[in-house]
């Protein structure tokens, strides 16, 4: 007997991908709480581990070494991942406002946002300066600087330990490249004034070794492109200026109405804020019962308490108290592969201290790099002999990777009797139907996607754009849509929240396309599935599959590889940044592309049957063959590398069976990759190709000329 999944009843929302929240997700994946729906909100798909930042800047680590992949972690924890920046928390409505999308409702919330070292009040900093925190912008700028040539002057504003580590790492990296000009550490007071004499002495020695000069008692007046102006009128040469002057809370936290200390949210022993349903941890929190400096070690130690207390409020169990240690081992990077160890007023330095730091840091990151992989379901002891073959080697994909194969679909449709209605114009193989009502011609199509993304808002946008693809492919203007939704088992409260997110995402797409949602149907099932039936109006003759002509150029408006990437994501094999980029491609509508390609002889959207299957359909309908240029096939970020590792969508074998004669390699395999919300494939007169490509690229499409149509028997050559 089939046992459906248990319903989800409570929303737990983690705001920020800091160290404590990363560990909570890890523990949650190992022991989930039935009934709880977990959501993580973070601006990007990764979160940096601050302990390895100096080593990254110095060149001892690659960027991926210090980044926690939140996409993989969320998949492991079965959590929704919302990629966006939180900008407000409404305590009364129990909502988190995220830029560019509808609010996220919560029953319990936790904030682990870290801090920022932005200097908004310092003249010129927003234009010429880089904040060390958050990492993203600084890391990208530093990587670009390291690719350059010639000598570079650098400076760090903020003479605490963090600033000292940063300038030492920067100076070391440039010294190794023979590119260091002047390196300066600047502070409005005494550099390392809050450190012990022994620590200051050790770091001053390291400054000398890495050719770093110190500017004590030097308030900064402003920053220019190549220098820093001090308030005393002096100038400090700097081509790359970094801000590390203390930790600033995110400004919007003050507007939450929660009790705070200088902008940092005040929490007690249970890590709850002044609102018991809202927790805070890490650097964004102020421990009222035991104030401590901002340090990642406290966030790590808070994680087990936070994990327990979130669950305890939902299960009505007793809460636990967090008691921070009085002191901890501080391992300060000295730029080179040496470190300074400091604890209980005792200091030691040398390569062994770096090795210890490196071992501790790598052990922490290994927790997130070595997540258990998704395993296929175990078969019962007794089953039909061909069940393993039908089940396949991997779990069924979502999106268009979950559709039936082209051969099975064509066989079923071939058995239908010929149409008799005079108001239906039958087309050879097109995905949309053409209806004639008087002089008006209307196209109608339907598409339904099994969810592959836990974010209902994004999934709805993708499903809406995917459904509209057939309308745009025929050169029609979108008109109306009805929704067909299957929700997973949820409490009435969570049903309402989820439907709001879905309809908001879909409505945004349809409104932008000039169409209206007229209603639909909703039911409950085992998992989320979103579909739309859409109509469009044709001003002139529709663009069909059958209009291709010999000599036409083939244009593709989106890169390929979404099926590969999402299959890898399901298995925990894809990089989070690649997944985020793929979702962005799937959220790109094709309305402008359809208008630019209005003179196409034939057009279709590339979806579940892959580029090969849909191009073959065009060739069959037009009585032509096609020659593709493998070098020009556009690929999504990370898709080719995953393809080279043999990652395939569950629909790949059926798509591949259409053209078994094509030799497989990393690039050719993408021809058979099912695409969700894929690009338009257009057959254009060769004389129009150049102008159309220019227009498409100017409109933001990664369009490419990928091949040509030819006379001859229907086939596809690569």
Order of alpha helices (4+ residues) and beta strands (2+ residues): beta-alpha-beta-beta-alpha-beta-alpha-beta-beta-beta-beta-beta-alpha-beta-alpha-beta-alpha-beta-alpha-beta-beta-beta-beta-beta-beta-beta-beta-beta-alpha-beta-beta-beta-alpha-alpha-alpha-beta-beta-beta-alpha-beta-alpha-beta-beta-beta-alpha-alpha-alpha-beta-alpha-beta-alpha-alpha-beta-alpha-beta-beta
